[in-house]
Amino acid sequence: MVNYSEPGPLLAQGKTKQIYVYPSDEALAYLVSQDNITAGDGARRNELIGKSRWSTITTANVFRLLNEAGIPTHVVAQVNDVTLLVRRCTMIPIEHVQRRIATGSYLKRHPEVSEGTRFDPVLIETFLKDDARHDPQIWPDDIVQAKIATRAEIDEMVQLGRRVFAVLERAWAGVDVTLVDLKIEFGRDNNGNLLVADVIDNDSWRLWPGGDKSRMLDKQVYRNLQEVTTEGLQGIADRYALVADLTGKLKSYA
């Protein structure tokens, strides 16, 4: 924990978090998590009491591992139960999805691939962050043409993304949990340097204990609910709390 001072004006509002000005240093900001869980580009939305705390704990623990591995990130420190001190970034509107095992939406787009197919090296796909268009897949040439990122930045994001996955896959394997896939985002700091940014929490990945899909711990359980019930939300809350606890036990192999 670090000293906390009252945040300045709101900088940005997401579906599950808010970004506020850090009053004494324009290179920093506060990232505040909220008790919201969403799916279907926000079409389904519920309050999940405690999620803000679990997200903050998970993200702080994950980025601690990444920082120890020498991967440039925006997280500086956790300041309280729901707040992280971060380096202020201009976010790049691209989601990088890294897949070790074929499942979920990938199979819908590639029905010729069998579920459980292992990708080695990890398969990386990129998606434009645009809820109105359901986050369409986008390719490097299109990213460059749209002036979202340069070719050199794309290459750097791929390299950093592979490092992130390698660190987290090995850490999760240490507690007998399979990291199936992972979504990360990048931003540019005030000097234009690329950083792994946003959050990496239980909404960001698929986790299968012992490699068993039926025991999944992640947000997919929420997506799979036919009807949202109090009992169903409690089951999800239990998983989010467990994941937050487990991330505190992950070991660095830097």
Backbone bond lengths (Angstrom), bond angles and torsions (degrees), N, CA, C in turn:
res aa  C-N    CA-C-N  psi(-1)  N-CA   C-N-CA  omega(-1)  CA-C   N-CA-C  phi
1 M - - - 1.456 - - 1.540 109.79 -
2 V 1.337 116.34 149.73 1.456 122.10 175.76 1.517 108.13 -126.01
3 N 1.329 115.25 168.84 1.458 119.23 179.26 1.521 110.60 -63.00
4 Y 1.318 115.35 139.71 1.466 121.76 -176.48 1.521 109.04 -113.41
5 S 1.321 116.67 127.90 1.459 121.60 172.88 1.523 108.50 -116.60
6 E 1.307 116.03 156.65 1.461 120.83 -175.37 1.530 110.13 -57.86
7 P 1.351 118.40 130.76 1.467 120.21 -177.90 1.523 112.60 -68.95
8 G 1.330 114.60 156.06 1.458 120.96 175.17 1.512 111.14 -86.05
9 P 1.332 118.44 -155.96 1.472 122.39 -176.34 1.528 113.14 -62.46
10 L 1.327 115.22 156.05 1.463 122.07 176.15 1.523 109.81 -67.60
11 L 1.326 115.92 129.60 1.466 121.85 177.60 1.520 112.26 -95.96
12 A 1.325 116.46 -40.32 1.464 120.45 -175.63 1.514 109.22 -156.15
13 Q 1.337 114.74 150.33 1.463 121.61 179.47 1.516 108.56 -126.29
14 G 1.340 116.93 122.11 1.459 121.50 175.41 1.513 110.38 -108.49
15 K 1.336 115.53 -174.59 1.467 119.40 -179.67 1.518 112.08 -71.09
16 T 1.332 116.96 -27.50 1.468 120.01 -175.04 1.526 113.15 -131.82
17 K 1.330 117.83 8.63 1.470 119.64 -177.45 1.527 110.37 -158.67
18 Q 1.330 114.66 163.39 1.454 122.53 175.58 1.523 108.94 -131.07
19 I 1.341 116.36 148.71 1.452 122.51 177.86 1.529 107.98 -116.64
20 Y 1.348 115.71 128.89 1.461 121.57 -178.37 1.528 110.30 -122.04
21 V 1.320 114.70 153.31 1.460 121.51 174.37 1.525 109.60 -62.31
22 Y 1.332 115.41 136.43 1.465 121.15 168.93 1.525 106.34 -91.44
23 P 1.325 118.58 117.09 1.470 121.07 -163.97 1.521 116.31 -64.60
24 S 1.331 118.39 -28.25 1.461 118.81 -171.99 1.526 114.74 -102.99
25 D 1.328 117.51 1.71 1.471 119.70 -178.62 1.531 108.30 -156.02
26 E 1.319 116.62 113.23 1.471 120.14 -176.00 1.522 112.58 -70.78
27 A 1.319 117.62 -10.19 1.465 120.27 177.83 1.523 112.11 -85.03
28 L 1.347 116.65 -5.38 1.457 121.29 -177.09 1.524 111.08 -119.74
29 A 1.327 115.29 166.10 1.466 121.14 177.62 1.523 108.55 -154.13
30 Y 1.324 115.61 165.73 1.456 121.98 172.63 1.524 109.11 -102.47
31 L 1.324 117.05 132.40 1.454 123.06 172.80 1.528 107.05 -108.87
32 V 1.338 115.88 116.80 1.461 121.87 -175.41 1.522 109.12 -113.70
33 S 1.328 117.12 119.85 1.462 121.71 179.66 1.519 110.77 -82.58
34 Q 1.345 115.71 155.26 1.455 121.86 -179.03 1.531 109.90 -124.48
35 D 1.328 115.51 163.29 1.465 121.06 -177.87 1.529 111.81 -85.41
36 N 1.318 116.58 47.28 1.462 120.86 -179.96 1.521 110.18 -113.29
37 I 1.320 116.04 141.60 1.457 121.78 171.17 1.517 106.95 -128.99
38 T 1.337 116.63 133.38 1.460 121.01 -174.69 1.522 110.35 -132.90
39 A 1.318 115.16 161.39 1.461 121.93 174.67 1.518 108.03 -154.05
40 G 1.331 115.37 163.62 1.461 119.46 178.98 1.506 113.00 61.85
41 D 1.370 116.25 47.06 1.468 121.66 -178.52 1.521 111.57 56.18
42 G 1.324 115.99 34.59 1.456 120.82 177.46 1.512 114.71 88.93
43 A 1.344 117.36 -0.05 1.473 119.94 -179.99 1.527 111.22 -64.26
44 R 1.327 116.49 -36.61 1.462 121.53 173.35 1.526 107.22 -103.90
45 R 1.304 115.92 130.49 1.466 120.21 -178.20 1.517 108.85 -146.65
46 N 1.321 115.54 132.27 1.461 120.85 176.60 1.521 109.87 -141.06
47 E 1.315 114.90 158.18 1.452 120.68 171.42 1.522 107.75 -88.62
48 L 1.316 115.72 129.33 1.461 121.88 177.77 1.527 106.86 -120.58
49 I 1.313 115.37 96.83 1.455 120.62 -174.16 1.536 110.18 -59.01
50 G 1.315 115.79 127.49 1.459 121.42 -178.84 1.512 113.81 98.36
51 K 1.339 117.95 -15.04 1.462 119.96 -175.82 1.529 112.00 -61.18
52 S 1.332 117.56 -36.21 1.465 120.07 -179.31 1.529 110.79 -59.99
53 R 1.313 115.86 -41.08 1.463 120.05 179.41 1.527 110.76 -69.07
54 W 1.339 116.78 -45.70 1.464 119.50 -178.86 1.525 111.10 -64.73
55 S 1.322 117.02 -38.37 1.464 120.67 178.15 1.520 110.98 -63.64
56 T 1.325 116.08 -42.81 1.461 120.12 -179.39 1.520 111.29 -65.44
57 I 1.323 116.81 -44.09 1.461 120.70 178.44 1.526 110.40 -62.24
58 T 1.340 116.11 -47.73 1.467 120.51 -178.97 1.514 111.23 -60.40
59 T 1.328 116.50 -48.91 1.465 120.06 -178.87 1.514 111.59 -62.51
60 A 1.331 117.35 -43.08 1.472 120.34 179.39 1.526 110.51 -61.23
61 N 1.334 117.28 -43.21 1.461 120.36 -179.87 1.526 111.80 -66.86
62 V 1.330 117.04 -42.05 1.466 120.94 -179.63 1.525 110.73 -64.49
63 F 1.327 116.41 -47.25 1.467 118.72 -177.63 1.524 111.71 -70.35
64 R 1.336 117.81 -25.07 1.459 119.82 172.27 1.527 109.77 -60.27
65 L 1.334 116.78 -44.26 1.460 120.42 178.25 1.527 111.20 -62.72
66 L 1.322 115.77 -43.22 1.472 119.24 -178.93 1.521 111.24 -65.86
67 N 1.333 116.71 -42.90 1.465 119.78 178.76 1.524 110.79 -62.71
68 E 1.340 116.69 -40.73 1.468 120.30 178.73 1.524 111.37 -64.25
69 A 1.331 116.40 -27.94 1.469 121.03 178.97 1.528 112.16 -83.76
70 G 1.340 117.33 1.47 1.459 120.59 178.39 1.515 114.19 79.92
71 I 1.336 116.90 16.09 1.464 121.09 177.79 1.522 108.47 -86.20
72 P 1.333 119.13 128.06 1.463 120.57 -177.78 1.529 111.62 -70.38
73 T 1.333 116.24 121.58 1.457 121.65 -179.85 1.526 109.92 -132.04
74 H 1.336 114.61 170.52 1.469 118.81 -179.90 1.520 113.22 -93.23
75 V 1.318 119.10 -9.44 1.464 120.64 -175.53 1.524 110.18 -80.32
76 V 1.337 115.17 126.31 1.460 121.81 177.36 1.524 110.13 -97.69
77 A 1.347 116.92 -50.75 1.467 119.94 -177.05 1.518 109.72 -168.65
78 Q 1.319 115.90 160.99 1.457 122.09 170.19 1.525 107.39 -88.27
79 V 1.346 116.45 132.84 1.462 119.37 -177.69 1.524 112.94 -108.00
80 N 1.335 117.89 -26.12 1.463 120.72 172.01 1.525 108.17 -160.46
81 D 1.322 117.60 -169.21 1.464 120.77 -171.94 1.518 114.11 -60.63
82 V 1.326 117.58 -27.97 1.470 119.30 -174.30 1.524 112.81 -125.71
83 T 1.328 118.27 8.54 1.462 121.16 -171.54 1.517 112.27 -129.58
84 L 1.332 115.28 134.42 1.456 122.90 172.80 1.523 109.48 -115.08
85 L 1.328 116.06 141.71 1.452 121.38 169.03 1.521 107.28 -89.43
86 V 1.335 116.32 124.75 1.464 120.77 -174.29 1.516 110.41 -131.86
87 R 1.311 114.81 159.21 1.461 119.84 170.88 1.529 108.30 -74.68
88 R 1.303 114.95 134.54 1.463 120.14 -177.52 1.522 109.70 -70.31
89 C 1.315 116.03 128.13 1.465 122.07 -175.06 1.528 111.50 -127.91
90 T 1.303 114.18 152.45 1.461 120.95 163.07 1.525 106.12 -95.02
91 M 1.321 116.00 112.44 1.453 119.65 -174.32 1.527 111.82 -71.61
92 I 1.322 115.66 142.33 1.462 122.52 173.23 1.525 106.46 -91.58
93 P 1.343 118.58 123.04 1.478 120.66 -170.81 1.526 114.41 -77.90
94 I 1.327 114.64 52.60 1.466 121.45 -179.84 1.525 108.35 -131.15
95 E 1.331 116.37 132.46 1.458 121.26 171.17 1.525 108.48 -97.98
96 H 1.321 115.72 129.30 1.462 121.49 175.57 1.522 107.68 -101.17
97 V 1.316 116.22 115.97 1.461 121.22 179.32 1.527 107.90 -107.37
98 Q 1.315 115.16 122.18 1.459 121.39 -178.47 1.521 108.64 -110.71
99 R 1.304 116.11 126.45 1.465 121.09 -172.12 1.524 110.85 -119.03
100 R 1.331 115.12 123.52 1.457 120.58 171.59 1.525 110.48 -93.78
101 I 1.335 116.35 -35.19 1.462 121.84 -177.25 1.525 108.80 -128.21
102 A 1.332 116.33 134.52 1.461 121.08 -179.70 1.521 110.40 -74.07
103 T 1.323 115.98 122.85 1.460 121.82 176.88 1.524 107.82 -164.66
104 G 1.325 117.14 175.57 1.456 121.75 172.72 1.513 114.62 61.81
105 S 1.344 114.74 -138.01 1.464 120.71 -174.10 1.520 112.67 -63.37
106 Y 1.320 117.58 -25.51 1.457 119.34 179.27 1.523 111.05 -61.06
107 L 1.325 116.78 -39.45 1.460 120.63 -179.35 1.520 111.60 -68.27
108 K 1.334 117.28 -31.86 1.462 120.27 177.61 1.523 110.73 -66.76
109 R 1.328 115.67 -35.84 1.469 119.87 179.69 1.518 112.31 -84.43
110 H 1.339 116.53 -18.50 1.470 121.21 -178.36 1.524 108.79 -135.22
111 P 1.338 117.48 71.37 1.473 120.31 -176.70 1.521 113.60 -63.77
112 E 1.317 117.23 -14.47 1.463 120.16 178.67 1.530 112.03 -76.04
113 V 1.332 116.68 -12.10 1.467 121.42 -178.82 1.525 109.36 -94.96
114 S 1.311 117.31 136.79 1.459 122.04 -179.84 1.522 110.40 -83.26
115 E 1.338 115.44 142.09 1.459 118.69 176.15 1.521 109.35 -61.62
116 G 1.333 114.63 138.63 1.459 120.45 -178.76 1.512 113.64 94.51
117 T 1.343 117.52 -7.25 1.458 119.96 176.45 1.526 109.35 -56.97
118 R 1.307 116.40 132.78 1.466 121.75 -177.39 1.524 109.73 -97.11
119 F 1.316 115.80 132.39 1.462 121.43 177.64 1.528 108.67 -101.05
120 D 1.315 115.78 125.06 1.453 121.34 178.78 1.523 108.40 -144.98
121 P 1.323 117.98 105.40 1.467 127.93 9.11 1.529 112.23 -71.48
122 V 1.317 114.44 170.78 1.461 121.13 178.49 1.525 109.77 -56.69
123 L 1.330 115.84 135.11 1.454 121.63 177.48 1.524 109.10 -81.40
124 I 1.337 117.29 131.52 1.462 121.84 179.00 1.520 109.50 -114.17
125 E 1.334 115.42 127.83 1.464 122.09 174.22 1.524 108.50 -122.02
126 T 1.324 116.12 151.43 1.464 120.84 -179.95 1.521 109.64 -122.79
127 F 1.347 114.68 140.50 1.459 122.03 -177.28 1.524 109.54 -132.62
128 L 1.319 115.68 136.66 1.461 121.52 177.68 1.522 109.09 -75.52
129 K 1.323 117.25 128.84 1.458 120.53 179.23 1.532 109.39 -76.59
130 D 1.317 114.36 101.32 1.465 120.79 -177.18 1.526 107.72 -157.16
131 D 1.342 116.36 93.26 1.464 120.50 -176.41 1.523 112.25 -57.61
132 A 1.326 116.75 -37.50 1.462 120.26 -177.12 1.523 111.76 -62.94
133 R 1.323 116.56 -26.80 1.473 121.59 179.29 1.518 111.43 -107.66
134 H 1.323 116.38 11.89 1.477 122.80 178.10 1.523 111.97 59.96
135 D 1.331 115.95 41.54 1.470 122.68 174.25 1.531 112.09 47.76
136 P 1.337 117.28 68.04 1.474 119.65 -177.07 1.521 112.36 -67.23
137 Q 1.318 114.92 150.83 1.456 119.45 175.87 1.517 109.02 -66.56
138 I 1.326 116.34 143.94 1.454 121.82 -178.48 1.523 108.41 -137.26
139 W 1.339 116.59 146.90 1.456 121.72 -175.18 1.525 110.48 -110.11
140 P 1.340 117.13 160.35 1.471 120.06 -175.34 1.528 114.58 -51.83
141 D 1.332 118.24 -43.94 1.462 119.66 -179.63 1.526 111.19 -60.18
142 D 1.339 116.39 -37.81 1.464 120.09 179.76 1.530 110.95 -70.98
143 I 1.331 116.99 -36.23 1.464 120.94 177.59 1.520 110.25 -62.60
144 V 1.323 116.41 -44.06 1.466 121.08 178.90 1.527 110.22 -66.09
145 Q 1.337 116.15 -45.98 1.461 119.96 -177.45 1.529 111.56 -62.16
146 A 1.325 116.94 -35.86 1.465 121.06 179.11 1.526 112.02 -81.14
147 K 1.322 116.75 -0.51 1.464 123.06 179.31 1.530 112.39 59.74
148 I 1.325 114.90 33.68 1.468 120.46 175.72 1.518 109.95 -79.57
149 A 1.321 116.10 -37.65 1.465 122.20 178.54 1.522 108.42 -157.04
150 T 1.316 115.78 156.41 1.465 120.15 177.34 1.523 109.96 -83.62
151 R 1.317 115.66 166.75 1.460 120.09 177.54 1.531 110.72 -60.58
152 A 1.328 116.38 -40.04 1.464 119.99 179.23 1.525 110.64 -64.25
153 E 1.335 117.70 -39.76 1.459 120.63 178.35 1.525 111.16 -66.53
154 I 1.325 117.02 -38.64 1.467 120.31 177.91 1.521 109.83 -60.48
155 D 1.328 116.34 -46.21 1.467 120.16 179.16 1.530 111.08 -61.54
156 E 1.344 116.22 -40.81 1.467 119.96 179.79 1.524 110.91 -66.12
157 M 1.334 117.45 -39.71 1.464 120.64 178.95 1.521 111.00 -64.80
158 V 1.318 117.09 -38.99 1.472 120.48 177.28 1.525 110.22 -62.14
159 Q 1.336 116.43 -46.54 1.463 120.18 -179.06 1.526 111.25 -63.75
160 L 1.333 116.61 -44.60 1.463 120.25 179.12 1.522 110.76 -64.84
161 G 1.335 115.95 -40.84 1.459 120.19 -179.85 1.518 111.82 -61.03
162 R 1.312 117.14 -41.38 1.465 120.35 178.28 1.533 110.62 -64.35
163 R 1.318 116.60 -37.97 1.465 119.96 177.82 1.521 110.60 -65.39
164 V 1.335 116.97 -42.48 1.463 121.09 178.65 1.523 110.17 -59.17
165 F 1.329 116.26 -48.35 1.462 119.41 -178.50 1.524 111.13 -62.23
166 A 1.330 116.35 -42.41 1.471 119.94 -178.42 1.522 110.90 -61.26
167 V 1.343 117.03 -43.07 1.463 120.74 -179.60 1.523 110.44 -63.79
168 L 1.332 116.58 -47.19 1.462 119.83 -175.31 1.526 112.02 -74.38
169 E 1.330 117.86 -35.57 1.461 120.14 178.13 1.528 110.18 -61.99
170 R 1.316 116.44 -43.68 1.467 119.41 -178.96 1.525 110.86 -68.62
171 A 1.330 116.12 -38.71 1.461 119.59 179.45 1.527 111.18 -64.67
172 W 1.326 117.31 -44.91 1.468 120.41 179.33 1.524 111.03 -66.48
173 A 1.317 116.75 -36.75 1.472 119.06 178.07 1.523 110.86 -60.14
174 G 1.343 116.41 -28.57 1.454 120.31 179.66 1.518 113.71 -66.45
175 V 1.353 117.23 -17.76 1.476 120.86 175.19 1.528 110.10 -116.04
176 D 1.352 115.78 23.71 1.467 123.47 176.08 1.522 112.69 58.87
177 V 1.324 116.11 43.00 1.460 122.14 174.15 1.518 107.75 -123.29
178 T 1.340 116.76 132.05 1.458 122.09 179.16 1.520 109.93 -89.54
179 L 1.336 116.30 123.84 1.461 121.79 172.23 1.525 107.01 -84.26
180 V 1.329 115.57 106.73 1.465 121.71 -173.19 1.514 111.08 -81.24
181 D 1.329 116.30 -47.42 1.461 121.12 176.00 1.522 108.59 -155.62
182 L 1.327 115.86 169.99 1.458 121.09 -171.88 1.520 109.85 -153.40
183 K 1.334 116.30 135.84 1.460 122.05 175.03 1.515 108.94 -109.92
184 I 1.326 116.95 128.05 1.462 120.77 175.74 1.522 109.76 -133.01
185 E 1.327 114.74 161.75 1.459 121.55 177.54 1.518 109.24 -132.27
186 F 1.324 115.24 161.83 1.457 122.07 -178.56 1.519 110.26 -126.89
187 G 1.332 114.40 156.00 1.454 120.90 173.83 1.512 109.66 -139.96
188 R 1.336 115.81 168.21 1.460 122.07 174.79 1.524 108.08 -109.15
189 D 1.326 116.60 129.42 1.457 118.93 177.47 1.526 109.77 -76.80
190 N 1.334 117.39 -175.08 1.468 120.72 -175.69 1.516 113.23 -64.28
191 N 1.340 116.52 -16.69 1.469 120.74 177.97 1.523 112.32 -100.09
192 G 1.329 116.47 4.44 1.456 120.44 178.64 1.513 114.62 85.25
193 N 1.329 117.27 7.18 1.465 120.50 179.85 1.522 110.68 -78.93
194 L 1.327 116.87 141.77 1.458 121.42 177.93 1.520 110.39 -77.85
195 L 1.336 115.27 134.31 1.452 121.93 176.99 1.519 109.58 -132.14
196 V 1.328 117.25 144.30 1.462 120.46 167.22 1.527 105.60 -68.68
197 A 1.320 117.39 123.63 1.458 120.72 -168.85 1.529 111.07 -132.32
198 D 1.340 115.25 -168.97 1.454 123.85 -176.03 1.534 108.50 63.21
199 V 1.331 117.95 -145.37 1.467 121.12 179.00 1.524 108.94 -119.39
200 I 1.310 115.60 156.51 1.466 122.34 166.32 1.519 104.89 -126.49
201 D 1.331 114.48 103.19 1.459 120.22 -176.50 1.521 109.22 -135.90
202 N 1.315 117.70 -160.06 1.457 119.51 -173.73 1.530 113.21 -75.32
203 D 1.337 117.10 -3.85 1.464 121.46 171.79 1.524 111.54 -88.23
204 S 1.336 117.14 -7.07 1.465 121.48 -167.14 1.522 114.32 -99.37
205 W 1.326 117.80 -7.19 1.468 119.23 -171.30 1.518 111.13 -149.31
206 R 1.333 114.44 173.87 1.459 121.48 165.42 1.519 107.79 -113.87
207 L 1.332 115.36 130.40 1.459 122.00 -179.65 1.519 109.00 -124.10
208 W 1.347 116.53 123.52 1.457 121.66 179.09 1.530 108.62 -119.68
209 P 1.329 119.26 105.22 1.465 121.02 176.75 1.525 111.06 -57.67
210 G 1.313 115.60 129.61 1.463 119.97 -178.85 1.510 113.56 61.99
211 G 1.338 117.74 16.60 1.460 121.82 -177.81 1.508 114.07 74.11
212 D 1.340 117.50 14.36 1.465 123.05 -175.12 1.528 110.35 -98.80
213 K 1.322 117.10 109.28 1.457 121.66 -177.65 1.527 112.08 -59.21
214 S 1.312 118.12 -33.09 1.465 121.10 -177.26 1.530 112.29 -66.52
215 R 1.322 116.91 -13.40 1.464 121.29 179.96 1.526 112.08 -106.44
216 M 1.309 117.88 19.17 1.460 121.93 -174.16 1.530 111.99 -51.06
217 L 1.342 115.15 145.54 1.459 121.48 -175.35 1.524 113.43 -111.31
218 D 1.289 118.52 -2.19 1.462 122.16 -164.48 1.527 113.07 -103.93
219 K 1.316 115.95 -169.77 1.460 123.18 -175.44 1.528 113.31 -62.65
220 Q 1.319 117.90 -19.55 1.460 119.94 -179.62 1.526 111.45 -58.35
221 V 1.319 117.44 -28.13 1.467 120.77 176.49 1.526 110.05 -60.21
222 Y 1.319 116.60 -40.36 1.479 121.56 177.49 1.528 110.77 -67.58
223 R 1.322 116.22 -44.00 1.474 119.92 179.33 1.524 110.82 -61.06
224 N 1.327 116.61 -33.67 1.461 120.83 -175.48 1.527 113.93 -79.32
225 L 1.328 118.34 -10.75 1.461 120.49 -178.71 1.522 110.54 -62.52
226 Q 1.315 116.70 124.40 1.465 120.10 175.44 1.523 110.14 -71.39
227 E 1.322 115.44 -35.39 1.456 122.00 178.08 1.528 107.68 -142.91
228 V 1.325 115.78 132.10 1.458 119.76 -179.67 1.525 108.95 -80.06
229 T 1.316 115.95 118.76 1.460 122.27 179.79 1.520 109.31 -124.25
230 T 1.320 116.05 164.90 1.464 120.75 176.17 1.518 110.67 -58.77
231 E 1.338 115.91 -42.36 1.465 120.56 179.14 1.528 110.93 -64.48
232 G 1.334 116.56 -41.89 1.458 120.28 179.31 1.518 111.85 -63.37
233 L 1.338 117.02 -43.09 1.461 120.63 178.77 1.525 111.28 -65.25
234 Q 1.337 117.06 -35.22 1.458 119.15 178.48 1.525 110.91 -65.45
235 G 1.330 116.66 -37.94 1.457 120.13 177.10 1.518 111.81 -63.19
236 I 1.323 115.93 -37.67 1.462 120.32 177.81 1.526 109.77 -69.31
237 A 1.336 116.12 -43.52 1.466 120.07 178.58 1.524 110.89 -58.05
238 D 1.322 116.65 -41.52 1.465 120.33 179.37 1.521 110.97 -60.97
239 R 1.324 116.77 -40.01 1.467 120.70 179.86 1.528 111.08 -68.31
240 Y 1.331 117.24 -41.65 1.464 120.33 -179.99 1.528 110.62 -64.14
241 A 1.336 116.25 -39.88 1.460 119.83 178.06 1.528 110.60 -65.20
242 L 1.327 117.06 -40.71 1.460 121.25 179.17 1.521 110.83 -63.49
243 V 1.334 116.82 -44.51 1.465 120.21 180.00 1.524 110.71 -62.54
244 A 1.330 117.43 -42.91 1.466 120.08 177.46 1.525 110.52 -58.28
245 D 1.332 116.56 -42.84 1.461 120.61 178.58 1.526 110.86 -64.65
246 L 1.325 116.76 -43.64 1.466 120.15 -178.59 1.526 112.20 -63.96
247 T 1.336 117.05 -36.95 1.475 118.32 -178.90 1.522 111.34 -63.39
248 G 1.325 116.96 -26.11 1.447 119.69 175.52 1.517 113.06 -69.89
249 K 1.315 116.92 -15.40 1.465 122.26 -178.89 1.524 112.03 -102.13
250 L 1.329 117.32 -3.66 1.460 120.04 -179.91 1.522 109.85 -70.02
251 K 1.318 115.81 137.65 1.456 121.46 -177.63 1.519 111.05 -101.70
252 S 1.307 114.96 145.15 1.458 121.29 176.47 1.515 109.35 -83.42
253 Y 1.343 115.91 138.63 1.454 121.15 175.81 1.529 109.84 -117.53
254 A 1.337 114.88 25.68 1.476 119.33 -178.31 1.530 109.75 -67.59
